[in-house]
């Protein structure tokens, strides 16, 4: 599996860095062994410069980058963790925590992408874990052929992070 690294600039001048690479770090040895020749790729997204609202053009580039990587790698499952470290500008009407907001946005971007491109055999599973002070959201993107492995990954994440 070849890693993907992409740096791009928004129309407002913000600079983003995305990396998709093999990452088994959060999975138990039993699940890693069960994967066989299937790789689990993590997504690392960072804003290197700027603080503007992330617009539709940037979100589209992110979606295309992740989709291209996934479609080029037949034996890959993507596992993405929505972080809560960066505050998201919002109105007083929205009291949703940043991690949940990112999770819902990512899920809707995924649904939109597969609908626009007529893709039917790819699924997204959202693994929600109740932490001590907040909820954690992991997204597992997989082909239907890998649904058993995706389920194992989801259960492993719940067991590992739900303690």
C-alpha positions in Angstrom: 0.0 0.0 0.0 1.5 3.3 -1.1 1.0 6.3 1.3 -0.6 9.5 0.0 0.5 12.9 1.2 -1.1 16.0 -0.2 -0.6 19.7 0.7 -3.0 22.2 -0.7 -4.1 25.8 -0.2 -7.7 27.1 0.2 -8.9 30.1 -1.8 -8.5 32.1 1.4 -4.9 31.1 1.8 -5.1 28.5 4.5 -2.8 25.5 4.0 -3.9 21.9 4.7 -1.9 18.7 4.9 -3.5 15.3 4.6 -1.8 11.9 4.9 -3.3 8.5 4.3 -1.1 5.7 5.5 -1.1 2.2 7.1 -2.0 2.5 10.7 -2.7 -0.4 13.0 -1.7 1.5 16.2 -5.2 1.5 17.8 -6.0 -2.1 17.0 -5.4 -5.2 19.1 -3.0 -7.8 18.0 -5.9 -10.3 17.4 -7.6 -8.0 15.0 -4.4 -7.2 13.2 -3.7 -10.9 12.7 -7.3 -11.5 11.5 -6.9 -8.8 8.8 -4.6 -11.0 6.8 -3.7 -9.1 3.6 -6.1 -6.3 4.3 -4.5 -3.0 5.4 -6.0 -0.5 7.7 -5.2 3.1 6.7 -5.5 6.1 9.0 -6.2 9.7 7.9 -4.2 12.5 9.4 -5.5 16.0 8.5 -3.9 19.1 9.7 -4.2 22.8 9.0 -0.7 24.2 8.7 -1.6 27.8 8.2 -4.6 30.0 8.6 -7.9 30.0 10.6 -10.7 30.6 8.1 -13.8 28.5 8.0 -13.2 25.4 5.9 -15.2 25.9 2.8 -16.8 23.5 0.3 -13.8 23.6 -2.1 -11.5 22.4 0.6 -14.0 19.7 1.8 -14.3 18.5 -1.8 -10.5 18.2 -2.2 -10.4 16.2 1.1 -13.2 13.9 -0.1 -11.5 13.4 -3.5 -8.2 12.6 -1.9 -9.6 10.0 0.5 -11.8 8.5 -2.3 -8.9 8.2 -4.8 -6.8 6.5 -2.2 -9.5 4.1 -1.2 -10.5 3.3 -4.8 -6.8 2.6 -5.8 -6.3 0.2 -2.9 -8.6 -2.8 -3.1 -7.5 -4.4 0.2 -7.7 -1.4 2.4 -10.1 -0.3 5.2 -9.9 3.3 6.2 -10.3 4.1 9.9 -10.6 7.8 10.7 -10.8 9.4 14.1 -12.6 12.8 14.4 -10.6 15.0 16.7 -11.9 17.4 19.3 -8.8 19.5 19.8 -9.6 22.4 17.4 -12.6 24.5 18.2 -15.1 24.9 15.3 -16.6 28.4 14.9 -20.3 28.2 15.4 -23.3 30.1 16.5 -24.9 30.1 20.0 -27.6 27.9 18.5 -25.1 25.1 17.9 -23.9 23.5 21.1 -22.7 20.3 19.4 -19.2 19.3 20.5 -16.5 19.7 17.7 -15.9 16.0 17.4 -19.6 15.2 16.9 -19.8 18.1 14.4 -16.8 16.7 12.4 -18.3 13.2 12.5 -21.6 14.3 11.1 -19.9 16.4 8.5 -17.6 13.6 7.4 -20.6 11.1 7.2 -22.6 13.5 5.1 -19.6 14.1 2.8 -19.2 10.4 2.4 -22.9 9.8 1.6 -22.9 12.7 -0.9 -19.8 11.4 -2.7 -21.0 7.8 -3.1 -24.4 9.1 -4.3 -22.9 11.5 -6.9 -20.5 8.8 -8.2 -23.0 5.9 -8.1 -20.9 3.7 -5.9 -22.9 0.9 -4.3 -20.5 -1.5 -2.6 -18.7 0.8 -0.2 -20.0 1.4 3.4 -19.3 3.7 6.3 -19.7 2.6 9.8 -19.6 5.2 12.6 -18.3 3.9 15.9 -19.4 6.1 18.8 -17.7 5.5 22.1 -18.8 7.2 25.4 -15.6 8.4 27.0 -15.3 9.9 30.5 -15.9 13.5 29.5 -16.8 13.3 25.9 -17.8 11.0 23.1 -15.3 9.6 20.6 -16.2 9.1 16.9 -14.3 6.7 14.6 -15.3 6.2 11.0 -14.6 2.9 9.3 -14.9 2.9 5.4 -14.9 -0.5 3.8 -16.0 -2.5 0.9 -18.9 -4.9 1.4 -16.5 -7.8 1.0 -14.7 -6.6 4.2 -17.8 -6.2 6.3 -16.8 -8.9 8.8 -13.4 -7.2 9.3 -15.0 -3.8 9.6 -17.3 -5.2 12.3 -14.2 -6.6 14.1 -12.5 -3.3 13.9 -15.5 -1.5 15.3 -15.9 -3.9 18.2 -12.1 -3.7 18.9 -12.3 0.1 19.0 -15.2 0.0 21.4 -13.4 -2.4 23.7 -10.1 -0.5 23.6 -11.5 3.0 24.0 -14.7 2.3 26.0 -12.8 1.4 29.1 
